[in-house]
């Protein structure tokens, strides 16, 4: 056994499918706080000893972990992969650009080409600027809105990254000055009255409303259009954070899907099929204020990611990428519900979200917490070669064959969940300790 295997903790000794994951976790924790660069990839998000922790290869809709185990990937790098791992058209565009150079001392024409491509596909994108992460551009959007309106307060709904202006309004606010925390006010999705109360509470000193235009639930009762009207009536700007919805719900994002054009929108993730680039887009009137707002990144014009984004957008326009993900998602929803009904576990799990991005809702049942039930689910799912965090993020490469394998896994796991809950056997069936509640990104 490799050095450091003790990191798997007190699981049963015979369960050794993930020895190399444990070894690398031990090494990582010596030099990386938290063991990972990303919260959702950190070891406390996975049941200890019964889950892969390190991946080393991806191809199409499959990935391989450091122990050599193969999985169908339904996480898709936290929604960054929509064409599939190693898409040949994106890879070819990047390789061709690599031969010419990665970054230069002056702007490269591809910056303009990508901004034009966004203008042609995204309703609000008359002008654009680029960053590397979602937090870069959501923070730029807030700074821009404050500069444009001359106001300070922000109304937020959903998850918007790690920067002070947003994370200070959450339970992860350590290190954020109180003065900053007090400027952002969270409201529930689909609750127009809550937004109206927030506007009134801050005497029209609100610069913007920023939200994910869809997450686990759909907007209802013309919520987005009425939100836009309310926001503009109070002299504020409407910002759509389309990190996940962009290039997934429709070619032009949720704003195209739901027919509501915001003043500003932010994109990233699937925009470049996994390459690190993000964008802030908006009307020319609002975006022209960016000439007076400091937003400058050394790597904002890095050409490999811009080439990947341009190739990704061209493929989305030329091929039925969005339609395929939606069609496969509908099949997945139908198969999931059929199996839930077949095994009588509607009291244990449910499903929400858009077909291309669905969430499994684990419920407290039979005296067991949703976290214990989710732990058993993940333990058994990983063992059957499916990578998931309790969600289904589809890519263009998820075929009927992958869906059939997912359903076969669920057909075995769902009766186990019912037996574990109804017969009070869950504790005995776990090979590890239950997961603990974590910072919740979305509700």
C-alpha positions as CSV (number, residue, x, y, z in Angstrom):
1,X,0.0,0.0,0.0
2,X,1.3,3.4,-1.0
3,X,2.6,5.9,1.6
4,X,-0.2,8.0,3.1
5,X,-3.1,5.6,2.5
6,X,-4.2,6.3,6.1
7,X,-5.9,9.4,4.7
8,X,-8.9,7.2,3.8
9,X,-9.7,7.1,7.5
10,X,-11.6,4.4,9.4
11,X,-13.4,2.8,6.4
12,X,-13.4,-1.0,6.1
13,X,-10.0,-2.1,5.2
14,X,-11.1,-4.4,2.3
15,X,-12.6,-1.5,0.4
16,X,-9.5,-0.3,-1.5
17,X,-10.8,0.9,-4.9
18,X,-9.4,4.4,-4.3
19,X,-6.0,3.9,-2.9
20,X,-4.2,6.3,-5.2
21,X,-6.9,8.9,-4.5
22,X,-6.1,8.6,-0.8
23,X,-2.4,8.8,-1.4
24,X,-2.7,12.0,-3.5
25,X,-5.0,13.5,-1.0
26,X,-2.5,13.0,1.8
27,X,0.2,14.7,-0.3
28,X,-2.1,17.5,-1.3
29,X,-3.2,18.3,2.3
30,X,0.5,19.0,3.2
31,X,0.8,21.7,0.7
32,X,-2.7,22.9,-0.4
33,X,-5.1,24.4,2.2
34,X,-8.3,22.4,1.9
35,X,-6.6,19.9,-0.5
36,X,-8.2,21.5,-3.6
37,X,-8.4,24.7,-5.6
38,X,-12.2,24.5,-5.9
39,X,-14.8,24.1,-3.1
40,X,-17.0,21.7,-5.0
41,X,-14.0,19.5,-5.8
42,X,-12.7,19.4,-2.2
43,X,-12.5,16.1,-0.3
44,X,-15.2,17.1,2.2
45,X,-17.8,17.1,-0.7
46,X,-17.3,13.3,-1.2
47,X,-17.8,10.4,1.2
48,X,-14.4,9.4,2.6
49,X,-12.8,6.3,1.2
50,X,-15.6,5.3,-1.2
51,X,-15.2,8.0,-3.8
52,X,-12.7,9.1,-6.4
53,X,-10.8,12.3,-5.5
54,X,-8.5,12.8,-8.5
55,X,-9.1,12.5,-12.2
56,X,-6.4,12.2,-14.8
57,X,-8.1,11.9,-18.2
58,X,-11.3,12.7,-20.0
59,X,-12.6,11.7,-23.4
60,X,-16.1,12.5,-24.6
61,X,-18.5,11.7,-21.8
62,X,-16.1,9.6,-19.8
63,X,-13.3,10.3,-17.3
64,X,-10.7,8.1,-15.6
65,X,-9.5,8.5,-12.0
66,X,-5.9,8.2,-10.7
67,X,-6.6,4.6,-9.8
68,X,-7.6,3.7,-13.4
69,X,-11.4,3.5,-12.7
70,X,-13.6,4.7,-15.6
71,X,-16.8,6.8,-15.1
72,X,-19.5,8.3,-17.2
73,X,-19.2,12.0,-16.3
74,X,-22.4,13.8,-15.2
75,X,-20.5,16.6,-13.4
76,X,-18.7,17.8,-16.5
77,X,-16.2,19.9,-14.7
78,X,-18.9,21.8,-12.8
79,X,-20.8,22.7,-16.1
80,X,-17.7,23.8,-18.1
81,X,-17.8,20.9,-20.5
82,X,-20.8,21.0,-22.9
83,X,-19.3,19.6,-26.1
84,X,-17.5,16.7,-24.3
85,X,-14.0,16.2,-23.0
86,X,-11.4,16.7,-25.7
87,X,-13.7,18.0,-28.4
88,X,-11.6,17.6,-31.6
89,X,-12.7,21.0,-33.1
90,X,-11.9,22.9,-30.0
91,X,-8.6,21.1,-29.5
92,X,-7.6,21.8,-33.1
93,X,-8.3,25.5,-32.8
94,X,-6.2,25.7,-29.6
95,X,-3.3,23.7,-31.2
96,X,-3.3,26.0,-34.2
97,X,-3.2,29.1,-32.0
98,X,-0.5,27.5,-29.8
99,X,1.8,27.4,-32.8
100,X,1.3,31.2,-33.2
101,X,1.6,32.3,-29.6
102,X,-0.3,32.3,-26.3
103,X,-0.2,35.9,-25.2
104,X,1.3,39.1,-26.7
105,X,2.4,42.6,-25.8
106,X,-0.6,44.1,-27.8
107,X,-4.2,43.0,-28.3
108,X,-4.8,40.1,-30.7
109,X,-7.5,40.2,-33.4
110,X,-9.2,37.1,-31.8
111,X,-10.4,39.4,-29.0
112,X,-12.5,41.3,-31.5
113,X,-13.6,38.1,-33.3
114,X,-14.9,36.6,-30.0
115,X,-16.7,39.8,-29.0
116,X,-18.4,39.8,-32.4
117,X,-19.4,36.2,-32.1
118,X,-21.0,36.9,-28.7
119,X,-22.8,39.9,-30.2
120,X,-24.2,37.7,-32.9
121,X,-25.5,35.0,-30.4
122,X,-26.3,36.7,-27.1
123,X,-29.2,39.2,-27.1
124,X,-27.7,41.7,-24.7
125,X,-24.1,41.5,-25.9
126,X,-23.6,44.7,-27.9
127,X,-20.1,44.9,-26.3
128,X,-18.0,42.5,-24.2
129,X,-14.9,42.3,-22.1
130,X,-13.1,39.1,-21.0
131,X,-11.9,37.6,-17.8
132,X,-10.7,34.2,-16.7
133,X,-13.2,33.1,-13.9
134,X,-16.8,33.7,-13.2
135,X,-15.9,35.8,-10.2
136,X,-13.8,38.1,-12.4
137,X,-16.8,39.2,-14.5
138,X,-19.6,39.1,-11.9
139,X,-17.5,41.4,-9.8
140,X,-16.8,43.6,-12.8
141,X,-20.5,43.7,-13.5
142,X,-21.2,45.0,-9.9
143,X,-18.5,47.6,-10.2
144,X,-19.8,48.7,-13.6
145,X,-23.4,48.9,-12.3
146,X,-22.2,51.0,-9.3
147,X,-20.3,53.3,-11.6
148,X,-23.1,53.6,-14.1
149,X,-25.8,54.4,-11.5
150,X,-23.8,56.1,-8.8
151,X,-25.3,53.8,-6.2
152,X,-23.8,51.3,-3.7
153,X,-26.3,48.6,-2.7
154,X,-26.8,45.3,-4.5
155,X,-29.7,42.8,-4.5
156,X,-28.5,39.3,-5.2
157,X,-30.2,35.9,-5.8
158,X,-28.2,32.7,-6.4
159,X,-24.4,32.1,-6.3
160,X,-22.0,34.7,-7.8
161,X,-18.5,33.7,-6.9
162,X,-15.9,34.3,-4.2
163,X,-15.3,38.0,-4.3
164,X,-16.1,40.2,-1.2
165,X,-19.2,42.0,-2.6
166,X,-21.1,38.6,-2.8
167,X,-19.5,36.1,-0.5
168,X,-19.7,38.6,2.4
169,X,-23.5,38.2,2.3
170,X,-23.2,34.4,3.0
171,X,-22.1,32.3,5.9
172,X,-18.6,32.2,4.4
173,X,-18.0,35.8,5.1
174,X,-14.8,35.5,7.2
175,X,-12.3,38.1,6.1
176,X,-14.8,40.4,4.5
177,X,-15.2,43.8,6.1
178,X,-18.6,44.5,7.7
179,X,-19.0,47.6,5.6
180,X,-18.8,45.5,2.5
181,X,-21.1,42.8,3.9
182,X,-23.8,45.4,4.6
183,X,-24.1,46.4,0.9
184,X,-25.4,43.1,-0.6
185,X,-28.9,41.8,0.2
186,X,-30.0,38.3,-0.7
187,X,-33.5,37.5,-1.9
188,X,-35.2,34.2,-2.8
189,X,-35.8,33.3,-6.5
190,X,-39.3,33.9,-7.9
191,X,-40.1,36.3,-5.0
192,X,-40.8,39.7,-6.6
193,X,-42.2,41.0,-3.3
194,X,-38.9,40.4,-1.6
195,X,-37.1,42.4,-4.3
196,X,-39.5,45.2,-3.9
197,X,-39.1,45.3,-0.2
198,X,-35.3,45.4,-0.6
199,X,-35.6,48.4,-3.0
200,X,-37.8,50.2,-0.5
201,X,-35.5,49.4,2.4
202,X,-32.5,51.1,0.8
203,X,-34.3,54.2,-0.5
204,X,-33.5,53.6,-4.2
205,X,-29.8,53.4,-3.4
206,X,-29.6,50.0,-5.2
207,X,-27.3,49.8,-8.2
208,X,-28.3,46.4,-9.5
209,X,-30.2,43.2,-9.1
210,X,-28.0,40.2,-10.0
211,X,-29.4,36.7,-10.3
212,X,-29.0,33.4,-11.9
213,X,-32.0,33.5,-14.3
214,X,-32.6,29.9,-13.6
215,X,-31.2,27.3,-11.2
216,X,-33.0,24.4,-9.6
217,X,-36.4,25.9,-10.5
218,X,-37.9,27.7,-13.5
219,X,-38.9,31.3,-13.4
220,X,-42.7,31.5,-12.9
221,X,-45.5,34.0,-13.6
222,X,-43.3,36.2,-15.9
223,X,-40.9,36.6,-13.0
224,X,-38.0,37.7,-15.1
225,X,-39.8,40.3,-17.2
226,X,-41.6,41.7,-14.1
227,X,-38.2,41.8,-12.3
228,X,-36.7,43.8,-15.2
229,X,-39.6,46.3,-15.1
230,X,-39.3,46.6,-11.3
231,X,-35.6,47.0,-11.4
232,X,-35.7,49.7,-14.1
233,X,-38.6,51.5,-12.3
234,X,-36.2,52.0,-9.4
235,X,-33.4,53.2,-11.6
236,X,-31.2,50.1,-11.2
237,X,-29.6,47.7,-13.7
238,X,-30.6,44.1,-14.2
239,X,-27.7,41.6,-14.4
240,X,-28.0,37.9,-15.4
241,X,-25.3,35.7,-14.1
242,X,-25.3,33.1,-16.9
243,X,-22.3,31.1,-15.8
244,X,-24.3,27.8,-16.0
245,X,-27.2,28.8,-18.1
246,X,-25.1,30.2,-20.9
247,X,-24.6,28.0,-23.9
248,X,-26.7,25.3,-22.2
249,X,-30.3,26.4,-21.9
250,X,-30.2,28.0,-25.4
251,X,-27.5,29.3,-27.8
252,X,-27.9,32.8,-26.4
253,X,-28.4,31.6,-22.8
254,X,-31.4,32.0,-20.5
255,X,-32.1,35.5,-21.8
256,X,-32.9,34.0,-25.2
257,X,-34.7,31.0,-23.7
258,X,-37.0,33.2,-21.6
259,X,-37.2,36.3,-23.8
260,X,-35.9,38.8,-21.3
261,X,-32.8,40.9,-22.1
262,X,-30.8,42.2,-19.2
263,X,-28.6,45.3,-19.1
264,X,-25.5,43.2,-18.3
265,X,-24.8,39.5,-18.4
266,X,-21.9,37.3,-17.4
267,X,-20.7,34.1,-19.0
268,X,-18.0,31.5,-18.6
269,X,-17.8,27.7,-18.0
270,X,-19.3,26.1,-21.2
271,X,-18.4,29.2,-23.2
272,X,-15.0,27.6,-24.1
273,X,-15.7,23.9,-23.3
274,X,-13.5,24.0,-20.2
275,X,-10.8,26.5,-21.2
276,X,-10.5,29.4,-18.6
277,X,-12.3,32.4,-20.0
278,X,-15.3,34.4,-19.0
279,X,-17.1,37.4,-20.4
280,X,-19.1,40.4,-19.2
281,X,-21.5,41.6,-21.9
282,X,-24.1,44.3,-22.1
283,X,-25.7,47.1,-24.0
284,X,-23.3,49.7,-25.6
285,X,-24.8,52.4,-23.3
286,X,-23.9,50.6,-20.1
287,X,-20.7,48.9,-21.3
288,X,-19.2,52.2,-22.5
289,X,-19.0,53.2,-18.8
290,X,-16.3,50.5,-18.6
291,X,-13.9,53.0,-20.2
292,X,-14.0,54.7,-16.8
293,X,-14.0,51.6,-14.6
294,X,-10.8,49.8,-13.9
295,X,-11.0,46.2,-15.1
296,X,-7.6,45.0,-16.4
297,X,-6.2,41.5,-16.5
298,X,-2.8,40.4,-17.8
299,X,-4.4,37.2,-19.1
300,X,-7.6,38.8,-20.3
301,X,-6.4,38.5,-23.9
302,X,-4.8,35.0,-23.6
303,X,-5.3,33.6,-27.0
304,X,-5.7,29.8,-26.4
305,X,-8.8,30.2,-24.3
306,X,-10.2,32.8,-26.7
307,X,-9.6,30.4,-29.6
308,X,-11.4,27.7,-27.6
309,X,-14.3,29.9,-27.0
310,X,-14.6,31.0,-30.6
311,X,-14.5,27.3,-31.8
312,X,-17.1,26.4,-29.1
313,X,-19.5,29.1,-30.2
314,X,-19.1,28.3,-33.8
315,X,-19.9,24.6,-33.1
316,X,-22.9,25.5,-31.0
317,X,-24.2,27.5,-33.9
318,X,-23.4,24.9,-36.6
319,X,-24.5,21.7,-34.8
320,X,-27.5,20.7,-32.7
321,X,-25.5,20.9,-29.4
322,X,-28.2,22.6,-27.3
323,X,-31.1,20.6,-28.9
324,X,-29.2,17.3,-28.2
325,X,-28.5,18.1,-24.6
326,X,-32.2,19.1,-24.1
327,X,-33.5,15.9,-25.9
328,X,-31.2,13.6,-23.8
329,X,-32.1,15.5,-20.7
330,X,-35.8,14.9,-21.3
331,X,-35.1,11.1,-21.7
332,X,-33.1,11.3,-18.5
333,X,-35.9,12.9,-16.6
334,X,-38.4,10.4,-17.9
335,X,-36.2,7.4,-17.0
336,X,-35.4,8.8,-13.5
337,X,-39.1,9.3,-12.7
338,X,-40.0,5.9,-14.1
339,X,-37.5,4.3,-11.8
340,X,-38.5,6.3,-8.8
341,X,-42.1,5.1,-9.3
342,X,-41.0,1.6,-10.0
343,X,-39.1,1.3,-6.7
344,X,-41.5,3.5,-4.7
345,X,-38.9,6.0,-3.4
346,X,-40.6,9.3,-4.1
347,X,-40.4,9.9,-0.3
348,X,-36.6,9.7,-0.6
349,X,-35.6,11.5,-3.8
350,X,-37.0,14.0,-6.3
351,X,-35.7,15.8,-9.4
352,X,-35.7,19.5,-10.4
353,X,-34.0,21.8,-12.9
354,X,-33.8,22.1,-16.6
355,X,-33.4,18.9,-18.6
356,X,-29.8,19.7,-19.5
357,X,-29.0,20.4,-15.8
358,X,-31.1,18.5,-13.3
359,X,-30.6,18.1,-9.5
360,X,-31.5,15.2,-7.4
361,X,-33.3,16.4,-4.2
362,X,-32.5,14.0,-1.3
363,X,-35.1,14.2,1.5
364,X,-35.0,13.4,5.2
365,X,-36.8,10.1,5.5
366,X,-37.3,7.2,7.9
367,X,-35.4,9.1,10.6
368,X,-32.3,9.5,8.4
369,X,-31.0,12.8,7.2
370,X,-30.7,13.6,3.5
371,X,-27.0,13.7,3.9
372,X,-26.8,10.1,5.1
373,X,-29.0,9.0,2.2
374,X,-27.0,11.0,-0.3
375,X,-23.8,9.3,1.1
376,X,-25.2,5.8,0.4
377,X,-26.3,6.9,-3.1
378,X,-22.9,8.3,-4.0
379,X,-21.1,5.3,-2.5
380,X,-23.0,2.9,-4.7
381,X,-23.0,5.1,-7.8
382,X,-19.2,5.6,-7.9
383,X,-18.8,1.9,-7.5
384,X,-20.9,1.4,-10.6
385,X,-18.8,3.7,-12.7
386,X,-20.9,6.9,-12.7
387,X,-19.5,10.3,-11.6
388,X,-22.1,12.6,-10.0
389,X,-22.6,14.9,-7.1
390,X,-26.3,14.3,-7.1
391,X,-26.9,16.1,-10.4
392,X,-26.9,15.5,-14.1
393,X,-24.9,18.0,-16.2
394,X,-25.2,16.8,-19.7
395,X,-22.8,17.3,-22.7
396,X,-23.2,16.8,-26.4
397,X,-21.5,13.4,-26.0
398,X,-24.0,11.8,-23.7
399,X,-25.6,9.2,-25.9
400,X,-28.5,6.7,-25.3
401,X,-25.8,4.2,-24.3
402,X,-24.6,6.4,-21.4
403,X,-28.2,7.0,-20.3
404,X,-28.9,3.3,-20.3
405,X,-25.9,2.6,-18.1
406,X,-27.1,5.4,-15.7
407,X,-30.5,3.8,-15.5
408,X,-29.1,0.4,-14.9
409,X,-27.1,1.9,-12.0
410,X,-30.2,3.6,-10.6
411,X,-32.3,0.4,-11.1
412,X,-29.9,-1.3,-8.6
413,X,-29.4,1.6,-6.2
414,X,-32.9,2.9,-5.8
415,X,-34.2,-0.4,-4.1
416,X,-31.1,-0.2,-1.9
417,X,-32.2,3.3,-0.8
418,X,-35.7,2.1,0.0
419,X,-34.4,-0.8,2.0
420,X,-31.9,1.4,3.8
421,X,-34.6,3.9,4.8
422,X,-37.7,1.7,5.3
423,X,-36.0,-1.2,7.0
424,X,-33.7,1.1,9.0
425,X,-30.6,-0.5,7.5
426,X,-28.8,2.6,6.2
427,X,-26.1,2.8,8.9
428,X,-25.2,-0.8,8.3
429,X,-25.0,-0.3,4.5
430,X,-22.6,2.6,4.7
431,X,-18.9,1.9,4.3
432,X,-18.0,5.3,5.5
433,X,-19.2,8.2,7.7
434,X,-22.1,10.3,6.4
435,X,-21.4,13.5,4.6
436,X,-21.9,16.7,6.6
437,X,-24.0,19.7,5.5
438,X,-21.8,22.0,3.4
439,X,-22.1,25.6,2.1
440,X,-25.1,25.5,-0.3
441,X,-24.4,27.2,-3.6
442,X,-28.0,27.1,-4.8
443,X,-31.5,26.6,-3.5
